[in-house]
Amino acid sequence: MITATELHEKGFHVPRNLGELRTFLQAAMEVEHLTIPVYMTGMYTIRPGTNRTAYFAIRSVLMEEMLHMTLAANLLNAVGGRPRVGRAEFVGKYPAKLPFSSDDLPPVPLQHFSPEALRTFLRIEQPRSMTPPPQEGSGWTSIGQFYDALRQGVLQIVDREGERAVFPPGREHLQVGPDDFYNSGGEVFAVHDTKSALLALRVISEQGEGVSDTIWDSNDLIFKEERTLAHYFRFNEICTGRSYGPHDRPKDLPSGPLIDVSWEDTRPIHGDSKVADYERFASTSDVYARAVEFNSRYAALLTCLDRAFNGKPRVMALAVPTMLELRDRAGQLHHNPHPDPALAALGVFASPTFELGRPQFDAAAQAVDTDIALAGFETGEPVDLSALTPATGETFA
C-alpha cells in the first residue's frame, strides 16, 4: 500500500484505486484529529465562568470533529482498510501540517483563546466558496476540497470495480453505530455501500463549511435536528462578536445581535512549549509531572478510539470518562503559571503539549486493555463504568 508521504509527494489528487482511497481516508482521520487539540486549547484557556457562548460553540465543533473522525473510520473499515489511531505517527507535532494540504495553508499552532486563535480556526474551516482552487500538483486549500476529492474517488472506483469489490461483505462488526457514540450534533452511522459512504462524506463536509453556499449545516435535512450554523460561521460569530441573522449569506458579515466576547478573560500560553522545557524546572514546579500525565491520558483516549474502530465499537464508552479527565487535567495545567520565570513574569500559563510517542502508547495499550476487561467488553456482560468514570456526575463540557 502506498504511504501517505509518497502520495503527498505526488501531489493532491482524486484517489485512483482502493489503495489510494484507504490512504486518503486514514489521512482524513488525521486531519479531523489534528484540529481537536487546537480547539481544546482554545476552549480550555477561557477563564471559567466567562465567554460561555464562545466556550460552547468551540465545544460543539470539537465534538463534531470526533464524529467526523468516527465516520471516516467507518468508511475506511467499509472499504477494507484498517484505522490506525493508537500510534505515535497519528499525532502531529504542533505547529502541525494538515495532511495533503497546500503550502499556502500554514502549519496549525496551539493557541490560547484570542483573535489570533479564532483566525486560525476560521482558516481551518474555510469553505470552498471562499478559497482559491488548488494548483496543479499542490495540496488542497480547503477541507471541503479534500472531501470532494474523496467523494469523486469513491464514485469512480465503484464505477470501475463494482460496489461489492469496493465494499466487501463481512465487515459489519467493525462499524461504530449510534448506540456506541453520542455527539452534540448529528449522529454516527454504519457505512456499508456507496450511498452510506457518500452520506458520511456529505455530513463531514457540510457540518464544516455549510450546505450549497449557505451558512447552515445539514443536520436538519439528514438527522431531523435543529438547523445549526456550520463550523466556519460558528467561529466567525465569536471572531466578529455578532451573531448571524437567518438570511445572512456566507460572504456577509453577521447582522444579528451582539455576542459578549471578552478576549482578556483567557490564560495566555506559549504554544510552542514542550515537556522538555517544563522538565528544566521540575525541582520547583509540578507542571512537568502534570504535562507528562496529561500526555499519557491523551494516549489512552486515542487507544480507546483505536480499539473501538478495530472491532470493539462499545469501547467508545470509555472515551467519555477519559475526555472528562483530560478536561480536568488541562484545567490544572492552565491554572499554573509557566514554570519558566521569564515567561511567568509575562503572564504566561502552562498548557498541555500533546507530545505522544511510542512509550506513551505502549503504556496506554496496557491500561486500556485492562479497563476493557474490567468493564466487561470482552465477555459481552452488561457494562459497568462506575469504577472508571469520574465521580462528578457531570457530562463532558
C-alpha positions as CSV (number, residue, x, y, z in Angstrom):
1,M,0.0,0.0,0.0
2,I,1.3,3.5,-0.9
3,T,2.2,5.6,2.1
4,A,0.8,9.0,2.9
5,T,4.3,10.5,2.5
6,E,4.6,9.1,-1.0
7,L,1.1,10.1,-2.0
8,H,1.8,13.7,-0.7
9,E,4.9,13.9,-2.8
10,K,2.9,13.0,-5.9
11,G,0.6,15.9,-5.2
12,F,-3.1,16.2,-4.2
13,H,-5.5,14.4,-6.5
14,V,-8.6,12.3,-6.6
15,P,-7.8,8.8,-5.3
16,R,-7.5,6.4,-8.3
17,N,-7.6,3.0,-6.7
18,L,-8.6,1.3,-3.4
19,G,-5.1,1.6,-2.0
20,E,-5.0,5.4,-2.5
21,L,-8.6,5.7,-1.2
22,R,-7.6,3.9,2.0
23,T,-4.6,6.2,2.4
24,F,-6.7,9.2,1.9
25,L,-9.3,8.1,4.4
26,Q,-6.5,7.5,7.0
27,A,-5.4,11.0,6.2
28,A,-8.9,12.2,6.7
29,M,-8.9,10.8,10.2
30,E,-5.6,12.6,10.9
31,V,-7.0,15.9,9.5
32,E,-10.0,15.7,11.8
33,H,-7.8,14.7,14.8
34,L,-5.3,17.4,14.3
35,T,-8.0,20.0,14.9
36,I,-9.0,18.5,18.3
37,P,-6.0,19.6,20.4
38,V,-6.2,23.0,18.6
39,Y,-9.8,23.6,19.6
40,M,-9.3,22.0,23.1
41,T,-6.5,24.5,23.8
42,G,-8.7,27.5,22.7
43,M,-11.6,26.2,24.8
44,Y,-9.8,25.3,27.9
45,T,-7.8,28.5,28.2
46,I,-11.0,30.5,28.6
47,R,-11.3,31.6,32.2
48,P,-14.1,29.7,34.0
49,G,-17.4,31.4,34.0
50,T,-16.6,33.8,31.1
51,N,-17.2,33.7,27.4
52,R,-19.8,31.0,27.7
53,T,-21.2,31.4,24.2
54,A,-17.7,31.1,22.8
55,Y,-16.9,28.1,25.0
56,F,-19.9,26.1,24.0
57,A,-19.6,27.0,20.3
58,I,-16.0,25.7,20.3
59,R,-17.1,22.6,22.3
60,S,-19.8,21.8,19.8
61,V,-17.3,21.9,16.9
62,L,-14.8,19.8,18.8
63,M,-17.4,17.1,19.5
64,E,-18.4,17.1,15.8
65,E,-14.8,16.6,14.8
66,M,-14.9,13.4,16.9
67,L,-18.0,12.4,14.9
68,H,-16.1,13.1,11.7
69,M,-13.2,11.0,12.7
70,T,-15.6,8.2,13.6
71,L,-17.4,8.4,10.3
72,A,-14.1,8.4,8.4
73,A,-13.1,5.3,10.4
74,N,-16.4,3.6,9.5
75,L,-15.8,4.4,5.8
76,L,-12.2,3.2,6.0
77,N,-13.3,-0.1,7.5
78,A,-16.1,-0.4,4.9
79,V,-13.6,-0.3,2.0
80,G,-11.4,-2.9,3.6
81,G,-8.9,-0.7,5.4
82,R,-7.8,-0.6,9.0
83,P,-7.9,2.6,11.0
84,R,-4.6,3.3,12.8
85,V,-5.1,5.7,15.7
86,G,-3.3,4.3,18.7
87,R,0.2,5.1,17.5
88,A,2.7,8.0,17.5
89,E,2.5,8.5,13.8
90,F,-1.1,9.5,14.1
91,V,-0.4,12.6,16.2
92,G,1.1,15.7,14.6
93,K,3.8,17.7,16.2
94,Y,2.5,21.2,16.7
95,P,2.6,23.5,14.9
96,A,1.2,20.7,12.7
97,K,0.8,20.5,8.9
98,L,-2.6,19.2,7.8
99,P,-2.1,16.1,5.6
100,F,-2.1,16.7,1.8
101,S,-2.8,20.5,2.3
102,S,-1.2,23.2,0.2
103,D,1.8,25.1,1.3
104,D,-0.4,28.1,1.3
105,L,-2.1,26.7,4.4
106,P,0.4,27.2,7.2
107,P,1.0,24.7,10.0
108,V,-1.6,24.9,12.7
109,P,-0.4,26.0,16.1
110,L,-1.7,25.6,19.7
111,Q,-3.0,29.0,20.8
112,H,-5.0,30.4,23.8
113,F,-8.4,31.9,23.3
114,S,-7.7,35.1,21.3
115,P,-8.5,36.8,18.0
116,E,-5.4,35.1,16.5
117,A,-6.7,31.6,17.6
118,L,-10.1,32.3,16.0
119,R,-8.5,33.3,12.8
120,T,-6.6,30.0,12.8
121,F,-10.0,28.2,13.4
122,L,-11.5,30.1,10.5
123,R,-8.7,29.2,8.1
124,I,-9.1,25.5,9.0
125,E,-12.8,25.5,8.4
126,Q,-12.9,28.0,5.4
127,P,-15.5,27.0,2.8
128,R,-14.6,26.1,-0.8
129,S,-16.6,29.1,-2.0
130,M,-14.2,31.4,-0.1
131,T,-11.0,29.5,-1.1
132,P,-9.0,29.6,-4.3
133,P,-8.8,26.2,-6.0
134,P,-5.6,24.1,-5.6
135,Q,-2.8,24.5,-8.1
136,E,-1.7,21.6,-10.3
137,G,0.4,19.2,-8.2
138,S,-0.2,21.2,-5.0
139,G,-2.3,20.3,-1.9
140,W,-5.9,21.1,-1.0
141,T,-6.7,24.7,0.1
142,S,-9.9,23.8,1.9
143,I,-11.0,20.7,3.8
144,G,-14.1,20.8,1.6
145,Q,-11.9,20.3,-1.5
146,F,-10.3,17.3,0.2
147,Y,-13.6,15.6,0.9
148,D,-14.9,16.4,-2.6
149,A,-11.8,14.5,-3.9
150,L,-12.8,11.6,-1.7
151,R,-16.3,11.7,-3.0
152,Q,-15.2,11.6,-6.6
153,G,-12.7,8.8,-5.8
154,V,-15.5,6.6,-4.3
155,L,-17.7,7.1,-7.3
156,Q,-15.0,6.5,-9.9
157,I,-13.6,3.4,-8.2
158,V,-17.1,1.9,-7.6
159,D,-18.0,2.6,-11.3
160,R,-14.8,0.8,-12.4
161,E,-14.5,-2.1,-10.0
162,G,-18.1,-2.6,-8.7
163,E,-19.7,-1.9,-5.4
164,R,-19.1,-5.4,-3.9
165,A,-15.3,-5.2,-4.6
166,V,-15.1,-1.7,-3.0
167,F,-17.4,-2.6,0.0
168,P,-16.6,-6.2,0.7
169,P,-19.1,-8.1,2.9
170,G,-18.3,-9.4,6.4
171,R,-17.0,-6.1,7.9
172,E,-20.3,-5.0,9.6
173,H,-18.9,-5.8,13.1
174,L,-16.3,-3.1,12.6
175,Q,-18.8,-0.3,12.4
176,V,-19.4,2.2,15.2
177,G,-23.1,2.8,15.4
178,P,-25.4,5.3,17.1
179,D,-25.7,3.1,20.2
180,D,-21.9,3.4,20.7
181,F,-21.4,7.1,20.3
182,Y,-23.2,10.2,21.5
183,N,-22.5,13.5,19.8
184,S,-23.8,17.1,20.2
185,G,-24.8,17.4,16.5
186,G,-25.7,14.7,14.0
187,E,-25.1,11.1,14.7
188,V,-22.7,8.3,13.7
189,F,-24.0,5.6,11.4
190,A,-22.7,2.4,9.7
191,V,-21.1,2.7,6.3
192,H,-21.6,-0.4,4.1
193,D,-22.2,0.8,0.5
194,T,-21.8,3.7,-1.9
195,K,-24.9,5.5,-0.6
196,S,-23.9,5.5,3.0
197,A,-20.3,6.3,2.1
198,L,-21.4,9.4,0.2
199,L,-23.7,10.4,3.1
200,A,-20.8,10.2,5.6
201,L,-18.7,12.4,3.3
202,R,-21.6,14.8,3.0
203,V,-22.1,15.1,6.8
204,I,-18.4,15.8,7.4
205,S,-18.2,18.4,4.6
206,E,-21.5,20.2,5.3
207,Q,-21.0,20.4,9.0
208,G,-17.8,22.2,8.4
209,E,-18.5,24.6,5.5
210,G,-22.3,24.7,5.1
211,V,-24.8,23.5,2.6
212,S,-24.9,24.8,-1.0
213,D,-23.2,28.1,-0.3
214,T,-25.2,28.8,2.8
215,I,-24.1,29.4,6.4
216,W,-26.1,26.4,7.7
217,D,-25.2,22.7,8.1
218,S,-27.4,19.8,7.0
219,N,-28.3,18.4,10.4
220,D,-32.0,19.3,9.9
221,L,-32.1,17.7,6.5
222,I,-30.3,14.5,7.4
223,F,-30.9,13.9,11.1
224,K,-34.2,15.9,11.6
225,E,-32.4,18.0,14.2
226,E,-32.5,21.8,14.7
227,R,-30.7,23.6,11.9
228,T,-27.3,25.0,13.2
229,L,-24.5,27.1,11.8
230,A,-21.7,25.3,10.0
231,H,-18.3,25.3,11.8
232,Y,-16.8,28.3,10.0
233,F,-19.8,30.5,10.8
234,R,-19.9,29.5,14.5
235,F,-16.3,30.6,14.7
236,N,-17.0,33.8,12.8
237,E,-19.7,34.8,15.2
238,I,-17.1,34.7,18.0
239,C,-14.5,36.5,15.9
240,T,-16.8,39.3,15.0
241,G,-18.7,39.4,18.2
242,R,-22.1,39.3,16.5
243,S,-24.5,36.5,15.6
244,Y,-25.8,35.7,12.2
245,G,-29.3,36.6,11.0
246,P,-31.5,33.9,9.4
247,H,-31.0,35.4,5.9
248,D,-27.3,36.1,6.0
249,R,-25.1,34.7,3.3
250,P,-21.6,33.2,3.6
251,K,-19.8,36.3,2.5
252,D,-21.9,38.7,4.6
253,L,-20.8,40.0,7.9
254,P,-23.1,38.7,10.7
255,S,-26.1,41.0,11.0
256,G,-27.8,39.7,14.2
257,P,-27.5,40.6,17.9
258,L,-24.1,41.3,19.5
259,I,-22.3,38.4,21.3
260,D,-20.5,39.1,24.6
261,V,-16.8,38.2,23.8
262,S,-14.2,39.1,26.3
263,W,-10.7,38.4,24.9
264,E,-8.9,39.4,28.1
265,D,-10.7,36.5,30.0
266,T,-8.2,34.0,28.9
267,R,-5.0,32.4,30.2
268,P,-2.2,33.1,27.7
269,I,0.1,30.3,26.9
270,H,3.3,29.7,25.0
271,G,2.0,27.3,22.3
272,D,5.5,26.0,21.5
273,S,6.2,24.8,25.0
274,K,7.5,21.2,25.2
275,V,7.7,18.7,28.0
276,A,11.5,19.1,27.9
277,D,11.0,22.9,28.7
278,Y,9.0,22.0,31.8
279,E,11.5,19.3,32.9
280,R,14.1,22.0,33.4
281,F,12.1,23.4,36.3
282,A,10.8,20.1,37.7
283,S,12.5,20.7,41.0
284,T,10.5,23.9,41.6
285,S,7.2,23.2,39.8
286,D,4.9,20.2,39.3
287,V,3.9,21.4,35.8
288,Y,6.3,18.8,34.3
289,A,4.7,15.9,36.1
290,R,1.2,17.2,35.2
291,A,2.1,17.6,31.5
292,V,3.6,14.1,31.3
293,E,0.4,12.7,32.8
294,F,-1.8,14.6,30.5
295,N,0.0,13.2,27.5
296,S,-0.3,9.7,28.9
297,R,-4.0,10.1,29.3
298,Y,-4.4,11.6,25.8
299,A,-2.6,8.5,24.5
300,A,-5.3,6.5,26.4
301,L,-8.1,8.4,24.7
302,L,-6.6,7.6,21.3
303,T,-6.1,4.0,22.2
304,C,-9.7,3.7,23.2
305,L,-10.7,5.1,19.8
306,D,-8.3,2.6,18.1
307,R,-9.9,-0.3,19.9
308,A,-13.4,1.0,19.0
309,F,-12.5,1.4,15.4
310,N,-11.0,-2.0,15.1
311,G,-13.7,-4.4,16.2
312,K,-14.8,-3.3,19.6
313,P,-17.2,-0.3,19.0
314,R,-18.6,-0.5,22.5
315,V,-15.2,0.7,23.8
316,M,-16.3,4.2,22.6
317,A,-18.0,4.4,26.1
318,L,-14.5,4.5,27.7
319,A,-13.7,7.7,25.7
320,V,-16.2,9.8,27.6
321,P,-14.7,9.5,31.1
322,T,-11.2,9.9,29.5
323,M,-12.3,13.2,27.9
324,L,-13.7,14.3,31.3
325,E,-10.3,13.5,32.9
326,L,-8.5,15.4,30.1
327,R,-10.7,18.5,30.7
328,D,-9.8,18.5,34.4
329,R,-6.1,17.9,33.8
330,A,-6.0,20.6,31.2
331,G,-7.6,23.0,33.7
332,Q,-5.0,22.1,36.3
333,L,-2.2,22.9,33.8
334,H,-3.8,26.2,32.7
335,H,-4.2,27.3,36.3
336,N,-0.4,27.1,36.8
337,P,2.0,29.9,35.7
338,H,4.5,28.7,33.2
339,P,7.4,27.2,35.2
340,D,9.9,29.4,33.3
341,P,10.2,32.5,35.5
342,A,10.8,34.8,32.5
343,L,7.5,33.6,30.8
344,A,5.6,33.6,34.1
345,A,6.6,37.3,34.5
346,L,4.9,38.0,31.2
347,G,1.6,36.4,32.5
348,V,2.1,33.1,30.5
349,F,0.5,29.9,31.9
350,A,1.4,26.3,31.4
351,S,-0.5,24.1,28.9
352,P,-0.7,20.6,27.5
353,T,1.9,19.9,24.8
354,F,0.2,16.9,23.1
355,E,3.5,15.2,22.6
356,L,2.9,11.4,22.2
357,G,5.5,8.8,21.4
358,R,5.7,5.0,21.4
359,P,6.3,4.8,25.2
360,Q,3.0,6.6,25.9
361,F,1.1,4.4,23.5
362,D,2.6,1.2,24.9
363,A,1.6,2.1,28.4
364,A,-1.8,3.3,27.3
365,A,-2.5,0.0,25.4
366,Q,-1.9,-2.0,28.6
367,A,-4.1,0.3,30.7
368,V,-6.9,0.5,28.2
369,D,-7.0,-3.3,27.6
370,T,-7.2,-3.7,31.4
371,D,-10.2,-1.3,31.5
372,I,-11.8,-3.1,28.6
373,A,-11.6,-6.4,30.5
374,L,-12.9,-4.8,33.8
375,A,-15.8,-3.2,32.1
376,G,-17.0,-6.5,30.5
377,F,-16.5,-5.5,26.9
378,E,-14.7,-8.8,26.2
379,T,-17.4,-11.1,27.7
380,G,-20.5,-9.3,26.5
381,E,-21.8,-8.8,30.0
382,P,-23.6,-5.5,30.8
383,V,-21.1,-2.7,31.0
384,D,-20.4,-1.0,34.4
385,L,-18.3,2.1,34.0
386,S,-18.8,3.3,37.6
387,A,-15.3,2.3,38.6
388,L,-13.8,4.1,35.5
389,T,-15.9,7.3,35.4
390,P,-15.0,10.3,37.5
391,A,-17.5,10.6,40.4
392,T,-18.6,14.1,39.4
393,G,-22.0,13.2,37.9
394,E,-21.1,15.6,35.0
395,T,-21.1,15.2,31.3
396,F,-18.3,16.3,29.1
397,A,-18.2,20.1,29.0
